[in-house]
Amino acid sequence: MILVFATAQWLLFLPDGVSVARSKMFKIMAIVSTVANSGPAGGGAAVGVHLLATQGGVGHSVGLSVLLLDQLVEGLVKMAIVLLAIVVVPIGVEYKAVSAVIIIGVPTLFFFLTVIAHRTPALESLSERTTGFLGWILRKINRVAVNLEALRRPKKLSITFALGLLQKLVAALAIMCVLIAFGIVIPWWGILAVLVAVNLSTVVSITPANLGVFEGAAFLVYITLGISSETAMALAIVQHAAYLIPLAGIGWAISSVRALNINGGKSGP
């Protein structure tokens, strides 16, 4: 379900007059998710822009605008669940420094992107009057800013934010299912604490698939909730596996059954 909601998000991020078939967008999203959850940090973003530009046929400017909107909305969602955790979770959650970065950095990014999205005529005029490398940079920024349609349409942005929250809800339900499978009951805010911890861990992780960092974040919360270290470690490992198998496995299956050439070639018939 996370991939379905993420696909719907990316379709809404596309500017007016630009479209990608839902089935093709799902395949692109699945491949991006596979790379993001199994490859090096930043790999998913690079592949996402490239696949949107080539397989989606929207060009690199639109692809980059979709990526920026995706990162912005993901940041807004993470900020929302962090703020909720601060209010309702009675235990200390690690990664306070990362929380501070999100709470400060996301509004800053939101402000910057909103300004350039609403000032495209002025930006275009400035880029035309500017020469050299700076002029080239301004023209590139303007091309991306023109495609930030969601920031000029609050209703569309709100829908994508809701889809982001639904993705976190699915992740929370997965955590709950793992706990039920182990026969363990914790308060609802404990599930939120685990969700926040593993989400914040992905911000600082540099390991492929967040291996070790994800488990460590979940383990610390489970220990704080009074669960034994052996059970806490088992929960963290199974939880990460339950997260990775669909998010990385679906894209792998799609690319194995029907080649989606990430080097810019045409997709199969």
C-alpha positions in Angstrom: 0.0 0.0 0.0 2.9 2.4 0.7 3.9 2.1 -3.0 0.4 2.8 -4.1 0.1 5.9 -2.1 3.6 7.0 -3.1 2.6 6.5 -6.8 -0.5 8.6 -6.3 1.7 11.3 -4.8 4.0 11.5 -7.7 1.1 11.6 -10.2 -0.2 14.6 -8.3 3.2 16.3 -8.2 3.2 16.4 -12.0 2.4 19.9 -13.4 -0.7 20.5 -15.5 -0.3 19.3 -19.0 2.2 16.6 -18.1 1.1 13.1 -17.6 2.5 9.6 -17.0 0.4 6.4 -17.2 -0.5 5.1 -13.7 1.0 1.7 -14.5 4.2 3.2 -15.7 4.5 5.5 -12.7 4.0 2.5 -10.4 6.8 0.7 -12.0 9.0 3.7 -11.8 8.2 4.2 -8.1 8.8 0.5 -7.4 12.3 0.7 -9.0 13.0 3.9 -7.1 11.9 2.2 -3.9 14.1 -0.8 -4.6 17.2 1.4 -5.2 16.4 3.6 -2.2 16.0 0.7 0.1 18.9 -1.4 -1.1 21.5 0.9 -2.6 23.6 3.8 -1.4 22.2 7.0 0.1 20.8 9.3 -2.5 20.6 6.5 -5.2 16.8 6.4 -5.2 16.6 10.1 -5.8 19.0 10.1 -8.7 17.2 7.1 -10.3 13.8 8.7 -9.7 14.7 11.8 -11.6 16.3 9.8 -14.4 13.4 7.4 -14.8 10.8 10.1 -14.8 12.8 12.0 -17.4 13.4 9.1 -19.7 10.9 6.3 -19.1 8.2 8.8 -18.0 9.1 11.1 -20.9 8.6 14.3 -18.8 12.2 15.7 -19.0 14.7 16.3 -16.2 13.3 19.6 -15.1 9.9 18.0 -14.3 11.6 15.0 -12.8 13.6 17.2 -10.5 10.5 19.2 -9.5 8.7 16.0 -8.6 11.7 14.9 -6.5 11.8 18.3 -4.7 8.1 18.1 -3.9 8.4 14.5 -2.8 11.2 15.4 -0.4 9.3 18.5 0.9 6.1 16.6 1.6 8.0 13.8 3.2 9.7 16.3 5.4 6.4 17.9 6.3 5.0 14.5 7.2 8.0 13.6 9.3 7.8 17.0 11.1 4.1 16.3 11.8 4.7 12.9 13.4 7.7 14.3 15.4 5.6 17.1 16.8 2.8 14.6 17.6 5.4 12.4 19.4 6.7 15.4 21.4 3.2 16.0 22.6 1.9 12.5 23.4 4.9 10.2 23.9 5.9 10.3 27.6 9.4 8.7 27.1 12.4 10.3 25.5 13.0 9.5 21.8 16.5 9.5 20.5 17.7 11.6 17.6 16.7 14.9 19.1 19.3 16.7 17.0 17.8 15.2 13.8 14.3 16.3 15.0 15.6 19.8 15.4 17.1 19.8 11.9 13.7 18.6 10.5 11.7 21.1 12.4 14.0 24.0 11.3 15.0 22.7 7.8 11.7 21.7 6.4 9.9 25.0 6.9 13.0 26.7 5.4 12.8 24.5 2.3 9.0 25.0 2.1 9.5 28.8 2.2 12.2 28.8 -0.5 10.3 26.5 -2.9 7.0 28.4 -2.3 8.7 31.7 -3.1 10.3 30.6 -6.3 7.1 28.7 -7.4 5.1 32.0 -7.0 7.8 34.3 -8.5 8.5 32.5 -11.8 7.9 35.6 -14.0 10.4 37.6 -12.0 12.8 34.7 -11.9 12.5 34.3 -15.7 13.1 38.0 -16.2 16.1 38.0 -13.9 17.6 34.9 -15.6 17.2 36.5 -19.1 19.1 39.6 -17.9 21.9 37.6 -16.2 24.8 36.1 -18.2 27.4 33.6 -17.6 27.3 30.7 -15.1 24.9 32.6 -12.7 22.5 33.1 -15.6 22.6 29.5 -16.5 21.9 28.5 -12.9 18.9 30.9 -12.7 17.5 29.5 -15.9 17.7 26.0 -14.5 16.0 27.1 -11.3 13.3 28.8 -13.2 12.6 25.7 -15.3 12.2 23.7 -12.1 10.1 26.4 -10.4 7.6 26.6 -13.2 6.9 22.9 -12.6 6.3 23.2 -8.8 2.5 23.3 -9.6 1.5 21.7 -6.2 2.9 24.7 -4.3 0.6 27.0 -6.2 -2.4 24.8 -5.6 -3.0 24.3 -1.8 -5.7 21.6 -2.3 -3.3 19.5 -4.4 -0.5 19.9 -1.8 -2.9 19.0 1.0 -3.9 15.8 -0.8 -0.2 14.8 -1.2 0.4 15.5 2.4 -2.6 13.3 3.4 -1.1 10.5 1.2 2.2 10.9 3.0 0.4 10.5 6.3 -1.4 7.4 5.0 2.1 5.9 4.2 3.1 6.4 7.8 -0.1 4.9 9.0 0.5 1.8 7.0 4.1 1.6 8.5 2.6 2.0 12.0 0.1 -0.8 11.2 3.0 -3.0 10.1 4.8 -2.3 13.4 1.6 -3.3 15.3 1.3 -6.5 13.2 4.8 -7.5 14.1 4.1 -6.9 17.8 0.9 -9.0 17.6 2.9 -11.8 16.0 5.3 -11.8 18.9 2.4 -11.6 21.4 3.5 -8.3 22.7 1.2 -5.4 23.7 2.5 -1.8 24.1 0.6 1.5 24.3 -0.4 3.1 21.1 2.0 5.9 21.7 4.8 3.3 21.9 4.1 2.4 18.2 4.3 6.1 17.4 7.6 6.3 19.2 9.0 3.4 17.2 7.7 4.9 14.0 9.3 8.3 14.7 12.6 6.7 15.8 13.0 4.6 12.6 12.0 7.5 10.4 14.5 9.8 11.9 17.2 7.1 11.7 16.8 7.1 7.9 17.7 10.8 7.8 21.2 10.2 9.2 21.8 6.7 7.8 24.6 6.2 5.2 24.3 2.4 5.1 22.5 0.6 2.2 18.9 -0.2 3.2 19.6 1.6 6.5 20.9 -1.7 7.8 21.9 -1.5 11.5 20.7 2.1 11.9 17.0 1.1 11.5 17.3 -1.9 13.9 19.2 0.2 16.4 16.6 2.9 16.5 13.8 0.5 17.0 15.8 -1.5 19.6 16.4 1.5 21.8 12.7 2.4 21.9 11.6 -1.2 22.6 14.2 -1.4 25.5 12.8 1.9 26.9 9.3 0.4 26.8 10.5 -2.4 29.1 10.9 -5.2 26.5 13.9 -7.6 27.0 16.9 -7.0 24.9 16.6 -10.3 23.1 13.0 -9.7 22.2 13.7 -6.1 21.3 16.4 -7.1 18.8 14.2 -9.8 17.3 11.3 -7.3 16.9 13.6 -4.8 15.3 15.0 -7.3 12.8 11.6 -8.7 11.8 10.2 -5.2 11.6 12.9 -4.1 9.2 12.4 -7.3 7.1 8.7 -6.7 6.9 9.4 -3.1 5.7 12.1 -4.1 3.2 10.6 -7.1 1.5 7.7 -5.3 -0.2 9.4 -1.9 -0.7 12.6 -3.4 -2.2 11.1 -6.7 -3.5 8.3 -5.4 -5.7 10.7 -3.3 -7.8 13.2 -6.2 -8.0 10.4 -8.5 -9.3 9.2 -5.9 -11.8 12.6 -5.3 -13.2 13.3 -9.1 -13.4 10.0 -9.9 -15.2 9.9 -6.9 -17.4 13.1 -5.0 -18.0 12.8 -1.3 -17.3 16.0 0.1 -18.7 17.4 2.6 -16.2 20.0 3.6 -18.7 17.5 5.5 -20.9 16.4 2.8 -23.3 12.8 2.1 -24.2 10.6 0.0 -22.0 9.3 -3.3 -23.3 6.0 -3.5 -25.2 
